[in-house]
Amino acid sequence: MVIQWYPGHMAKAKREVAEQLKKVDVVFELVDARIPYSSRNPMIDEVIQQKPRVVILNKKDMANLKELEKWESYFKCKGYYPVAIDAKHGKGLKLVEQAAIKATQEKFEREKKKGLKPRAIRAMIVGIPNVGKSTLINKLAHKSIAKTGNTPGVTKQQQWIKIGNSLQLLDTPGILWPKFEDQLVGKKLSITGAIKDSIVHLDEVAIYGLEFLKEHDYEGLKNHYKVDVAIEAENIEWFDAIGRRRGLLRSGNEVDYEAVIDLIIHEVRNAKIGTYTFDVIKEMDV
Ligand code: G4P
């Protein structure tokens, strides 16, 4: 489902998440490990404020692990507890519980000193659509919990799910809006599948993907498509070579550019060419 975020929706989502935050000790901010900056909600710090935070870099299986380590250091420097996981294949789930314990240690020590009884850590997940919130909840819960749909905010009927020995998780995540001011961020959100195809220009997204690969994995790109195109060649030459190699032709032996665009986006998005992190920390102003 494609949702358009209007100011009213955003205010409502923010309000609802703020309401749920009162019930938890720690927030799991879920981002896509391929775009750890671009897949964050633009007002996330204002929403979460000082609440202890575990930043979960999900879809690790499709990301560049070296870049991911740099992002983990970045989030650590900000005072958060980052963990990189692959929710789909259930990898790194234990790290989430361990990080939650560390993030709330001080609070629980204070409670203990006050004579309060030990209790489970309460957590909730927040993030933009498609970063894997439902997948993670289902994996942590060891069962399938109905997807809430990408409606703004959080739905009403909530339950706590027991995870491991020390954690309780709200079964419905807080859904916040993505960044949409910046064109480059939009292309990154699109190439990773975080925003739906209909709201962006697909040719620009495919060109973004192609240019990223030329710069960061020229050999991998050439090998994948079995084409030999110079790095400095125009994008159209790449499209032509890829289209011909893959037999994406129209009548008259013309390259079907729409089909080439779809192919490139699909294959980059699903990590068919390689595993990349498009937010490259040294190229960014963060
Ligand atoms: P959301 O609740 O945040 O909106 O996201 P959701 O869990 O629906 O996940 C969005 C897509 O991301 C799903 O793919 C899901 O399988 C995939 N995904 C989630 N976590 C991971 C991960 O760690 N690695 C990989 N590779 N993919 C992940 P889909 O194509 O929409 O659905 P499906 O065909 O996989 O069921």
Boltz pocket constraint, residues with backbone or C-beta under 6 A from the ligand:
constraints:
  - pocket:
      binder: B
      contacts: [[A, 58], [A, 59], [A, 60], [A, 61], [A, 62], [A, 85], [A, 86], [A, 87], [A, 88], [A, 89], [A, 127], [A, 128], [A, 129], [A, 130], [A, 131], [A, 132], [A, 133], [A, 134], [A, 135], [A, 136], [A, 150]]
      max_distance: 6.0
